[in-house]
Amino acid sequence: MRKMMNIIVTASIVISIVSAGEITGHVKFIGKGPKAKTIRMDADPVCAASHKEAAKAESFIVDKDGNLANVIVYLKGVSYSGKAPSTPVVLDQSGCIYSPHVIGIQAGQTVKILNSDATMHNIHALPKVNREFNKGMPKSLKEISTIFDKPEDVFVIKCDVHPWMKSYSQVFDHPYFAVTGKDGTFSIPNVPDGTYEAVAWQERFKNKTLTQSVTVKGGTAIVNFEFKRPKKKK
């Protein structure tokens, strides 16, 4: 009987240590957002022919309810001792547009870059901490892979052949990050219990991130962000 009690107590301690929850939330833009700019692809007939309607820039995607897409939300200063995922992050070039427009990557995780277009692209990554690279992808080369080994704040991946093509990446040393969808929502699962600083980054607000404190105690913690148009200087 004493042995059984010891087993029960030990199991209880383990459950307490690994207790984790989920952080969910919403990111909105308050105010009247800018109109999406039309991308002119006339310089490459293959690009232009790949869209029935004119393609729009993805630097600021907000719907009528203010839901803001392509916002990176992540936890700052969180410790993590696990390995990078074996599943790669996929960055596609389709219709001469990068998809997704914004990605989060774990350091050491494979990034698979695709060329789904029947035209020449080149991948020009411009990190400052990790190694910069510039690789040509003719239409016959459909896939290449790379790895960013070190955590790094947001940097640009662009195509020098098609100057409108840009994607934004951030490399983390943990898995506690997400990118908002078109409905402005995000979810960060399996977060260990604790109090953290949650950060939101959006491309058009490059010099200003939003931060909030969030506490996880199992279950679901909710944290919402609101970006606002800067006031005009008088």
N, C-alpha and C positions, 0 to 999 in steps of 0.2 A: 504493500500500500504506500509506503514511504517513497519507493522508487517512482511510482505512478505520479505522486504529487510533485516530485522534482521535475518530471517531464512536462507536466502541465505548466508549472511556473516558468520553466525555460522557454517553452513555446510562446507564452504570453509576452515575454521580454522581446523575443525576435519580432513578433508582430508589431510591437510598439516602435521598434527601431526602423522598420521598413515602411511605416505608415506613409501614405502618399495620397495626394488629391489631384484635382484638375483646376486650372485657371482658365476661365472663359470670359469673354467680354465683347464689347462693341466699340468700333471707332467711327466717329462722325466728324463731319465738317460743318461748322456753324457759319451761316452766311451764304451769300450767293457765290457759287464757284465759277471759275473761268470756263469758257467754252472750249471743248476739245478741238485742237487744231488738226486740220486735214494734212495727211502726209502725202507729199507729191513724189510719186515713184516713176515718173515718166522717163527718167534716165535709164531705167532697166525695164524693157518690155515684159520680161518674165515676171517681175515683181508686180507691175501694174495689172497684168492679166490674171493674177492670182486672187484678185478681189473684185466681187461683183459691184460692191459699193466702195467709195473712197475710204481707205483706212484712216483711223484716227490715232493721234498720239495718246500714249498710255501713262503720261507723267502725272495725270490727275484724273482719276476715275471716280466720280461721285454720282449717285442717283438722286432722284427727286426728293428723297427722304433724308439726304445728307449722309448716307452710308458711304464710307470711304474705303476703296480697295487698295491693295498693294502697299499696306502699311506693315512694316516689320515690328512685331511686339516680342520682347525678350526679357529675361531676368538677368539682372546685373549682379556680379559678385557672388554667383552661386557656385558651389564646389561640385565636381563630378569626377568620378574615378573610372567610369565605364569606358568601353571602346567605341570607336566610330561605327555607325551602322554599315552593314555589308550591302544594303540596298543603295544604289547610286542615286544622286540627284540628277534629273534630266533637264537639260536646257536645249530647246529645239529652235531651229530657224525655219519658220514656216510662213509663207506669204511675205518673206523678207521682213519679218518681225520676230523678235525674241519672245519665246513663250516657255516659262512664265517671265513676266517683266521684272519681277523681284523674287529673289530666292535666298533662303537661308541654308547654310552648309555647316556641317561639323568638320573641324580640323581632322584631316586624314580620311575623309569620306570621298569616294570617287564621284567626280562630276562627268556625266556622259553628255557630250555635245553632239547634236544631230544636225544634219543638213537635209531638210525635207523639200528643198527647192531645187529646181532644174537650172540653177545658176551658181556662179562663183560667190562664195562668202569668205571672209577671214575672221578669225576670232582673236581679238586684241584685248587681253585682260590687263587692267592697269592697277593692280594692288601696289601698296608701298611696303608692306611687311613681308608678304609672300613674293614669289618670283613672278615678274611680268613676263608675258609671252604673247607672241603674235604668230598664229598658224593659219595658213591658207587652207580653204576647203573648197576645191573645185566641185562641180556638180556630181562628179563620179565618186567623191569621197563622202560617204554618208554618216560616218561616226568617228569621233575621236574622244579620248578620255584624258582627264587631268586630275590632280589632287592638290589642294591647298593645305599645307602642313601646319600652319600657325593661325591662331585666332586673329581676326582683323576687322576693323570697322568697315562700313559700307564702301565699296569701290565699284567702278564701272567696268563692264565688259561691252565692247562695241565692235562694229564692223566697219573697217576703213573703206570697203568697197561701196557700202550704202550708209552714208553718214547719219541717216535718221535712226539707224538701228542701235539701240542701247538697252542694256539690262543692268540691274543693280544687284550686287551680292554682298552678303556679310557672312564671315566665318566665325563660328563659335567653338568654345572648348567644352560645351555641354549641349544637351538636346532640348533645352527649355526655351524654345522660340517658336514663332508661327508667323504666317503672313495672312493678312485679312483677305477674304474673298470679296466678290462684288457686293455682297450684302453687309460688308463691314464687320463681320464677325470673325473671331479667332478662338482657338482652343489649344492649350498647352497641357498635355496629359502627364501623369506619373510624376508630379512635382512632390518632392519630399516635404514633410511638415516643416514649417518655418516661416519667418517673415522676410520678404524680399523686396527689392526695388524693381518695379516693372517699368520698362522703357518702350516708347513708341516712336518710330522714325518714319517719315514720309518724304519722298523725293523733293517736293516743292518747298519743304521746310528744312532744308539741309542744315542750317545753322541753329536749329532749335528742335530738340527732342522733348517729348512730354514724359514725365515720370510720376509714378505713384507707388505708395507702399501697399503691399498686399500680403495677407497672412493666410497660410494654408494649414488646415488641421483636418486632413481627410476630407472627403466630400468635394464640393465645388466652391471655389472662391471666385467672385466676380469683380472685374476691374474694367471700367470704361474710360475712354479717352475722347477728348473733343479738341480738334484743331480749329483755329479761327484765323480769318484773314487779318494780317497785321494792320494796325491803324496807320493811316497816312500821316506823315510828319507835317506839322504846320509850318 
